[in-house]
Amino acid sequence: MLSTRTPDRTSAALSEIMKIPMARPLFDETTRQSILEVLDSGRLAQGLRVLEFEERFAEWAEVPFAIAVSSGTAALLLALMALEIGPGDEVITTPFTFAATANTILFLGARPVFADIQPSTLNLDPEEVERRITPRTRAIVLVHLYGNPCDMGIFTELAARYGLALIEDAAHAPGALYQGRPVGSFGIGCFSFYATKNITTGEGGMITTQDSHLARRLRMLRDHGQSAKYVHEILGLNFRMTELQAVLGIGQLQHIDAWNDRRRTIAAFYDQHLRGARPVAITPNSTPVYHLYTVRLSPGLRDAVRERLKEAGVETGIHYPTPVYRQPLYQRLGYNDSLPVAEAAAREVLSIPIHPALRDDEVRYVVEALNAAIEDLQGG
Ligand SMILES: Cc1ncc(COP(=O)(O)O)c(C=O)c1O
């Protein structure tokens, strides 16, 4: 629970010193020591620490196999490569995401096909996905947007019915549960440990799978397709994680459940105390991890509120300002989609700070600043 007692400092005093960022990574003393141990060991490239991180992550994520890679983008790319997706194939995905989700499909010569999102959660709409399935469709890439699980009951049934692979872009969602089961354990899970994510290794990623054959391919693909030293079985490149990243990851994993709890506590406080800003809905029967806390405001108001918050020292984000098909790259490739729910969301969303390093007084300050900005701008 977050206390609602009066702040020690007044809001006016706080605003003079307050700079509330969207993310602030935390590293404990043991982790700092482990970094020094790695430096002293002389072994910096992928080794036993990466293996340990993979084993711990797999256990925590309730999957038999976890493969550490150099980024979330690498995770998505290798998942598609392991399925041998390429020219002539179509992969259905969301336009309301970071470009990596679709770029990796494009990079392999396959065609990203965009389906619209649900107005409530902003996650992919299963009916919109089903309408776009053709004989060329090979896979669906879901994004558990903002840390809120997609409806995995419907998507696993859909993928099975049409014989499609399911890739879960869980960059925002480590620890999120759908009907008590961790995301990333339904299909091929792709996680990101980028600097602002729920756990970070600076840059880094993890792929999770239930399939031992796929796991073996993924391990080869991240290491120049090697099945043994200097035996290049298939075409891969270097997507390995370093030992330094792995010890950061091992350290972060010790805290992730508590940190996700803290994110949920802050979200509950926002849900209760924010006035005039509609939060994005949570999927029924699921436990989100609030990588982002995102509200919707009318387009004119959104940008004015954002400016007010900036003046008050509160950093905000827009996730995402442009549906992927509207990016210059995709326009040049001839994409002319106009998916109404994604278009509206891009104009209306605003993410406010939510992370475990936020103090209670900072959370209250964000609420006060956002409520005041909306009241002021709507009244005036
Ligand atoms: C939804 C989503 N997918 C994929 C990625 C790519 O991850 P990375 O930056 O680790 O390559 C990110 C973020 O950065 C993301 O937000």
The ligand as an ORCA input file, in Angstrom:
! r2SCAN-3c Opt
* xyz 0 1
  C       7.681     -3.760    -27.601
  C       9.164     -3.819    -27.848
  N       9.659     -4.795    -28.631
  C      10.968     -4.921    -28.861
  C      11.889     -4.036    -28.329
  C      13.318     -4.188    -28.681
  O      14.122     -4.443    -27.596
  P      15.660     -3.967    -27.570
  O      15.661     -2.478    -27.428
  O      16.215     -4.673    -26.392
  O      16.282     -4.398    -28.849
  C      11.411     -3.009    -27.503
  C      12.253     -2.029    -26.872
  O      13.100     -1.492    -26.763
  C      10.023     -2.885    -27.268
  O       9.541     -1.900    -26.510
*
